[in-house]
């Protein structure tokens, strides 16, 4: 893969994801003079003994402490002389004292993304870092050194100080890092990669650890997952619609043109594309039989006897058609699996509105992240070429490290994730509940001997995850805790927000996998039940099909001939139909699931199958199959 070129202005989310998963980076040569100019300017000002925050003063609440020209502590008897300047010590101490995060380390892809973001923002040329220091940071990234960055410790202003210090400390030869999968001391990682520790110069520690790289890295990687999960959610919903033989009018283009929220319009279009070619969706109500428990005498041929179900309808007597005569001239008087109603439940009918709103939340976060990727986020900001009377007008203390723009965007996404998971679980529940699944068997299993649970507990697992996601959706950004002796008296907590979103995206994928796993079972049953009715109609006469209809008059009565004529109409319509099938993309996704997970005809251990379904979503196998159809 060609290295990603970093110039501080053009890094994209896709490029960052590439770097996170292994791509190398290179520094844009034309931007390096600007980087060098800011560093040279700081050195000039220090030579003039100008007070500059974080360069010749302390940090945070120590900003009023000016560096002297020698160490007072060296006047103590027996104190050895230091080999570094006070300015060097200031920057080193900033890194080593701030690297205090705790908890499990971030995954390598998060750390690599953090490094890439930090390098890119420093390339803007307003941070005062030297070119050689930036090159050393780039070499560390390209060498595959992954500093150990524990996950807990950033309050999101002044940026991600503690996590970024864990990045920088390895550059100094401290801390720990993974190199070629092995955990080693930072100095050893540098040695094995053929690199040497560096000594920091003016403001370089502050440039390295003052910024929003952790929250932005987690956020960008979360969005990369969520954008695919949004398409996966549409796919799972579409498979469920086919399994319900649902109604497509709610997804019509002209409908959504009247309320054109971008995400809603896109989800509706996606559903239409996924369901293209379906002959299950919008099927006439009367053609859909309902499940009946298999009995030894359910079928009349050896081939049909292999079916794992029986089917049936109820006949609507003439006495129950008063005031509905016109309806029964269009739809035959048989009640099977589908109710005679022109709309589906909200979890089906309102998919574009719900999925689309989540899409819009993700799109808003993407807009914020794309700005932040090429923004300057450290402090103070160096303007070396500004013609000003005083240095404080050229080295300006501001608040670009404050993570609130990212934190609020991620709060929005954080609230949206349980919404997407919840509607998915409601569709799953609707599939397994015989009161709501439109004529499918309870828990999607034949259960002839009353010993089987089928997909019953799959819904429990989904419900547990949805509850957990909802419990974690409280926005961290609304709860600031001041730091640095109240010098930093309002912080964003964006780092926690971003960690939560990244973890919650993973759990959302599990819920969608459970829906796909269940919808595939339901789709098999629905398709096979309707096609079994079609096959019976094709090979037999009206009397054979009438045996599947309950509530009809007795043979030999006055009504029987009229009843048989109506059964013949049903038989002829079924026999004339082509084999019923789902949408082409749905069929491809279903085949990908069935290649790894067989149909559940009898109860068996499901833990491995559930894990496989989660993996098929995580690695994109099912989504890729649908996209390639």
NORBELUR-V52186 format. One line per field, one symbol per residue. phi: phi as a letter, one per 20 degrees, with the letter a starting at -180 (. if undefined). A space follows every 50 residues. Layout:
phi=???
//
This chain:
phi=.fgeedcnccfdfffffgfgdpfeccefffefgffffffffffffffele fcgmdccfdlfefeeefeebefffffgneffeecfffffgfffgffeeec fcoffffgfffffgffffffffffncdnfffffffffffffffnfdgfcf edqddmrfmegfgffffffffendmcbeclndecggffffgfemdcfdde dgmfffffddrdfffffffffffgffffffffffffffffgffelfdegf dfgffefebefgffffffffffffefnfdefmfggfeefdfcffcgefcd cgfffffebdcacdeefgfddfmcgffeeedfecddeefecebefgfdfd gffegfffgfffffffffffffgddecdbfeedfdfecfcffedcdeccf ffefgfffffffffffgffffffffffffffeeffcelnefgmmbflfdm dddlegegfgfffffffffffeegfffececfcllmfdebcelfffgfgf fffffffggfffffffgffffffgffffffffffffffdceffffffede nffffnefffffgfffffffffffffffgfbfgffffffffffffdcfge ebgbfdffffffffffffenfffffffef
//
